[in-house]
Every structure is written in C-alpha cells, then in structure tokens.
Amino acid sequence: MIQPLQYDRETGTLFLLDQTLLPDEERYVQVKTLDELIEAIKALRVRGAPLLGLAGAYGLLFAVLESEKSALFWEELQRRVDLLVNARPTAVNLKKEVESILEDIPMTAEPYEVAAIVYEKVLSLESRLRNDDLSLAMHGADLLKGKRRILTICNTGTLATGGIGTALGIIKVKHSKGDLDVAYLCETRPVLQGARLSAWELLKENVPHYIITDNAATYLMSLGKVDAVVVGADRVVRNGDTANKVGTLMLAIAAKHYGIDFYVAAPTSSFDMTIANGNGIVVEERDPEEVLQIHGVRIAPKGSRALNYAFDVTPASLIDGYITEQGILKAPFAEVNYIGR
C-alpha cells in the first residue's frame, strides 16, 4: 500500500512522499524540524485534509521536542503550534487534530511526559484514519451501487488521507466489487492533482479511468456519461456549505442542472460546527505563478497576472448528501459527533 508518510522514532525523522514530484519520481524527503514540515505543507509535498491532520499531529510532536528546553515551555509550544495550524487555512483537519491532542494533555505534565503522550496520540490517529477511510468508502460504495460511471476532482485517495481514501476510496471499493465501469478524473488545474496523483493511484490498482480537462466535465454530463459526482472536502460547515478544491462548485451546478447525484465524501473530522455557513470559510489564495507556469515553464505572456484560488465553496443546496465514516448525513447539521480521541 502507498505510504505517504512514515515516522522513524529512533532518529526523529518524518519521511514524506514528495507529492510534487509524482508521478515521475517517487522520492521521500526527510523532515526533522517543525520549520521543515511547515515548508512541506505549504509547498504541497504533503496535502489532503485528513493527511494534513496527521502531518499536523507529527508537527505537534516536533513542536513539543523543540520547546522542551525552554523555561517557558507552554508559551513556546503555543507559539510554534500557531505557526503550524496556520500553514494552510482552509482545511480544518490540520488545526482540529492538533487542538484535539492538546486538549487531552494536562498543564501539569512535564515536557518529556507531553512528548510521550503526543506520540501515543499520533499512533492512535493513524489507526483511526485508516479505519474511518474504509468505513466511509464502504458506505459510499453501498450508496452508489449501480452507478458505474463516477466523476471526481482533485486527489482524495491514499495520498490525501493515509488510508484507502474518501471519494477515491469509494471508487476503489466499487471497482473491487465489480460495480465500476470508469472513473473520470478532472485534471485539476493548476497543480494537476487529478492527472498526476489520482491517476497514479488508480493505475497502481488497475482501476479503469479517464483523465479529462476540468472544463470537459459539464459536456460529459450533458452526454449522459456520468452517473454520479463524488468529491472530497477540506471543510464542511454547520449548514452544509463545503469548501473543496476549486472547480467543485461548477461540477455541483452542472450536476444539479443535469439531474446527476452530487455527494461530498469526507470524514467527520472535516466538519466544522463552529462556522455557521460558507461565508465564514477562509479560502486560501496561492502563488499566481502556479497558474502562469507549468513545471517551471511559463505559459502566459510576461506582464499578465493571475488569480489562484485554491478552493471554492459549494452551497449545501447543491449537495445531495455527505458520505462519512458514520454513514450518510444530510444538512443542515444540529451536531456532528466527531469521535476524535
């Protein structure tokens, strides 16, 4: 199975499969400090909302170890944690998993005790993510039984979660059950997570798929070639509005127009009940050069500028349901019980 990250406790090294190099090169980068991990998160070497939660948990371990010798341990730890959880603002898992672990640590604990507690919590989180993924994927496969042509965007597989995946996990399970004809993968400009990462994962498991340009998705729907659209989520808020990879909103609008089921597949750890609606979601804007260049080669005229929204927000009114490890949920949510400990 693909392992997007691995931790060597003896050397204190986190090995990250550098997702910016895929599919051409499978190389693990060594991360030994919090600063190195934050750089890797911002550079998309590690990405995907659930996996960012796990990476954040390892970042907390780095932060604890780097703060141990400070006379003001808790203050120094909080300073480092603030840097970590703000590395990418839209995905809720990064902040949620870190804060969930911190809430369980008594303020009377000695720094060395804190490090031991955090490490045990990280191991527990790794196991829970894998189990949640499989439960979610099975629920989704059951829900979409008979819908044999699935369209998705971005990468929501092992590279994004550490387990089988969310939306891509459903596609994998449907394939294993003989209930999939084809998966359509939006290429996902500008960083091409669909073309590079999702296709790479599905090839490894011999899952039939086509890569399509993002703006071909609506035409495929018009031809009657799509049975359902399933996407991931970086943050689902209380009324059901959902932040996901930019391009998701246009898929939802088109699916509604053509009467095609549109589902969000996300673990409950990606649900944020502190925000009432999508207006409160901070949408990350990334470096315009990601749009102006492809693999370092400029494709736009010098002097042209670009907007690079990494995410968009899809209104709950366009979403038919939310596939989670707990089953299928409907918005709005009075409460989502996140079993995070």
C-alpha positions in Angstrom: 0.0 0.0 0.0 1.1 3.6 -0.7 2.6 5.2 2.4 2.5 9.0 2.1 4.4 9.5 5.4 6.4 7.4 7.8 8.0 8.3 11.1 11.2 6.9 12.5 11.1 7.4 16.2 14.7 6.4 16.7 16.1 9.2 14.5 13.1 11.6 15.0 12.7 11.8 11.2 9.4 12.1 9.3 9.7 10.7 5.8 7.2 12.3 3.4 6.5 11.0 -0.1 7.1 14.3 -2.1 3.8 14.6 -3.9 5.1 17.5 -6.0 7.4 15.0 -7.9 4.7 12.4 -8.7 4.1 10.6 -11.0 7.6 11.0 -12.5 9.6 10.3 -9.3 8.8 8.5 -6.1 11.1 10.2 -3.5 10.8 10.6 0.2 12.0 13.8 1.8 13.4 13.8 5.3 11.7 16.2 7.8 13.4 16.7 11.1 12.1 20.1 12.3 8.8 21.9 12.6 10.0 24.5 10.1 10.8 21.9 7.5 7.4 20.4 8.0 5.6 23.7 7.6 7.5 24.3 4.4 6.5 20.9 3.1 2.8 21.6 3.9 2.9 25.0 2.2 4.7 23.5 -0.8 2.1 20.7 -1.2 4.7 18.0 -0.6 2.1 16.7 1.8 -1.5 17.6 1.2 -5.1 16.4 1.6 -7.3 17.5 4.5 -7.1 14.2 6.6 -3.4 13.7 5.9 -2.7 17.3 6.9 -4.3 16.4 10.2 -1.9 13.6 10.7 1.1 15.6 9.5 -0.1 18.3 11.9 0.0 15.8 14.7 3.6 14.9 13.9 4.3 18.6 13.7 2.9 19.0 17.3 5.4 16.3 18.3 8.2 18.3 16.7 7.0 21.5 18.4 7.0 19.7 21.8 10.5 18.4 21.3 11.8 21.7 20.2 10.2 23.6 23.1 11.4 21.1 25.8 14.4 23.2 26.9 12.6 26.5 27.1 11.9 27.9 30.6 8.6 29.0 29.3 7.6 25.6 27.8 3.9 26.1 27.3 4.3 29.6 25.9 6.9 28.5 23.4 4.9 25.5 22.5 1.9 27.6 21.8 3.9 29.9 19.6 5.1 27.0 17.5 1.6 25.5 17.3 0.2 28.8 16.0 2.7 28.7 13.1 1.8 25.1 12.4 -2.0 25.3 12.3 -2.0 28.4 10.1 0.3 26.8 7.5 -2.8 26.2 5.3 -6.0 27.9 6.5 -8.9 26.2 4.6 -8.5 22.6 5.6 -10.0 22.2 9.1 -8.2 18.9 9.9 -4.8 20.4 10.4 -6.0 22.7 13.3 -8.6 20.3 14.6 -6.3 17.3 15.1 -3.6 19.4 16.8 -6.0 21.0 19.1 -7.7 17.7 19.9 -4.5 16.3 21.1 -3.5 19.4 23.1 -6.9 19.4 24.9 -6.1 15.9 26.4 -2.7 17.0 27.8 -2.7 18.2 31.5 -1.0 21.5 32.0 0.8 19.9 35.0 2.7 17.4 32.7 6.4 17.7 32.3 7.7 18.3 28.8 9.1 14.8 28.5 5.7 13.4 29.5 4.0 15.7 26.9 6.2 14.2 24.2 5.2 10.7 25.1 1.5 11.5 25.3 1.6 13.2 21.9 3.4 10.3 20.3 0.8 7.8 21.5 -2.0 10.1 20.3 -0.4 10.2 16.8 -0.2 6.4 16.6 -3.9 6.3 17.6 -4.8 8.9 15.0 -3.0 6.9 12.2 -5.0 3.9 13.0 -8.3 5.8 13.2 -7.8 7.5 9.9 -7.3 4.1 8.1 -10.4 2.7 9.8 -12.5 5.8 9.1 -11.5 5.7 5.4 -12.5 2.1 4.9 -15.9 2.6 6.7 -16.6 5.8 4.6 -15.6 4.0 1.4 -17.9 1.1 2.1 -20.8 3.4 2.9 -20.3 5.3 -0.3 -20.0 2.1 -2.4 -23.3 0.9 -1.0 -25.0 4.2 -1.5 -23.8 4.4 -5.1 -24.5 0.8 -6.0 -25.3 0.5 -9.7 -23.9 3.9 -10.6 -21.0 2.7 -12.6 -19.5 5.9 -14.1 -18.2 8.2 -11.4 -16.7 11.7 -11.8 -14.4 13.3 -9.3 -11.9 16.1 -8.9 -8.5 16.6 -7.2 -6.9 13.7 -5.3 -8.9 12.2 -2.4 -7.1 8.8 -2.2 -4.3 7.4 0.0 -2.1 10.4 -0.9 -4.7 12.7 0.8 -5.7 10.6 3.8 -3.2 7.8 4.6 -5.9 5.2 4.2 -7.8 4.0 1.2 -9.2 7.5 0.6 -12.5 9.2 0.6 -14.1 9.9 -2.8 -11.3 8.0 -4.5 -11.6 5.3 -1.8 -15.3 4.8 -2.9 -14.2 4.4 -6.5 -11.6 1.8 -5.4 -14.1 -0.2 -3.4 -16.7 0.0 -6.2 -14.1 -1.4 -8.6 -13.2 -4.2 -6.2 -16.9 -5.2 -6.1 -17.2 -5.2 -9.9 -19.5 -2.1 -9.8 -17.5 0.4 -11.7 -17.1 0.9 -15.4 -15.0 4.0 -15.3 -13.8 6.9 -13.2 -13.5 10.3 -14.7 -10.7 12.3 -13.2 -10.7 16.1 -13.6 -7.1 17.1 -14.2 -7.5 19.8 -11.5 -5.6 22.8 -12.6 -3.3 24.4 -11.8 -1.3 21.8 -9.8 -2.9 18.8 -11.6 -3.7 16.6 -8.6 -6.2 14.7 -10.6 -4.0 14.0 -13.6 -0.8 13.4 -11.6 -1.9 11.9 -8.3 -5.3 10.3 -8.6 -4.4 8.7 -11.9 -1.1 7.4 -10.4 -3.1 5.8 -7.5 -5.7 4.2 -9.8 -3.1 2.8 -12.1 -1.4 1.0 -9.2 -4.8 -0.7 -8.5 -5.8 -1.3 -12.2 -8.9 0.9 -11.8 -10.2 2.0 -15.2 -10.2 5.7 -15.6 -10.0 8.7 -18.0 -8.3 11.9 -17.2 -10.4 14.8 -18.5 -9.8 18.6 -18.7 -11.7 20.4 -15.9 -13.9 22.2 -18.4 -14.9 18.9 -20.2 -16.8 17.6 -17.2 -20.0 19.5 -17.9 -20.1 18.3 -21.5 -19.6 14.7 -20.3 -22.7 15.2 -18.1 -24.7 16.6 -21.0 -23.9 13.4 -23.0 -25.3 11.2 -20.2 -22.0 9.6 -19.5 -21.8 10.4 -15.8 -23.9 8.6 -13.2 -22.7 10.4 -10.1 -20.2 13.0 -8.9 -18.3 12.4 -5.7 -15.8 14.9 -4.3 -13.9 15.3 -1.1 -13.9 18.2 1.3 -11.5 20.4 3.2 -14.1 21.9 5.4 -17.9 21.3 5.8 -19.7 23.8 8.0 -22.8 23.7 10.0 -25.3 24.5 7.3 -23.6 22.0 4.9 -21.7 24.5 2.7 -18.5 22.8 1.7 -15.0 24.1 0.8 -13.2 21.8 -1.6 -10.7 22.1 -4.5 -11.6 25.0 -6.8 -13.7 23.6 -9.6 -16.0 21.7 -7.3 -18.7 24.4 -7.4 -19.0 24.3 -11.2 -19.4 20.5 -11.0 -22.1 20.8 -8.5 -24.0 23.4 -10.5 -23.8 21.2 -13.7 -24.8 18.1 -11.8 -27.9 19.8 -10.5 -28.8 21.1 -14.0 -28.5 17.6 -15.5 -30.1 15.7 -12.5 -27.0 13.9 -11.5 -26.3 12.9 -7.9 -23.7 15.0 -6.2 -22.1 13.8 -3.0 -19.4 15.0 -0.7 -17.2 12.3 0.8 -15.4 13.4 4.0 -14.7 12.1 7.5 -16.4 13.9 10.3 -13.0 15.3 11.3 -13.5 17.6 8.3 -16.8 19.0 9.7 -16.5 22.4 11.4 -19.6 23.1 13.6 -18.1 26.4 14.8 -18.8 28.1 11.4 -22.5 28.8 10.5 -22.2 28.9 6.7 -19.7 29.2 3.8 -19.3 32.9 4.2 -17.1 32.2 7.3 -14.7 29.9 5.4 -11.2 31.4 4.7 -10.3 30.4 1.1 -6.6 30.1 0.5 -5.1 32.1 -2.3 -1.9 30.6 -3.6 1.1 31.9 -5.6 -0.1 33.2 -9.0 3.0 31.5 -10.6 1.2 28.2 -10.2 -1.2 29.4 -12.9 1.3 31.3 -15.0 3.7 28.3 -15.2 3.6 24.5 -15.7 6.6 22.7 -14.2 8.6 25.9 -14.3 7.8 26.7 -17.9 5.9 29.9 -18.3 2.7 29.6 -20.4 1.4 33.1 -20.1 2.7 36.4 -21.5 5.1 38.3 -19.3 3.1 41.1 -17.7 -0.1 39.0 -17.3 -1.4 38.5 -13.8 -3.3 35.5 -12.4 -5.7 34.8 -9.6 -5.1 31.5 -7.9 -7.9 30.5 -5.5 -7.0 27.0 -4.2 -10.6 26.2 -3.1 -14.2 27.2 -3.7 -17.3 26.9 -1.6 -20.3 24.8 -2.7 -23.7 25.7 -1.2 -25.4 22.9 0.7 -28.4 23.3 -1.7 -26.4 21.7 -4.4 -25.2 18.7 -2.3 -27.3 15.5 -2.1 -25.6 14.1 0.9 -22.4 13.7 2.9 -20.7 10.3 2.9 -18.8 9.8 6.2 -17.4 7.0 8.3 -20.6 7.2 10.4 -22.9 6.8 7.4 -24.8 9.2 5.1 -25.5 12.6 6.6 -27.9 15.4 5.5 -27.6 19.1 6.0 -28.1 21.2 8.0 -26.4 19.7 11.0 -27.6 20.3 14.5 -24.4 18.5 15.6 -21.8 16.2 14.1 -20.3 13.9 16.7 -16.6 13.7 15.9 -15.1 10.8 17.7 -11.5 12.2 17.7 -10.0 10.7 20.7 
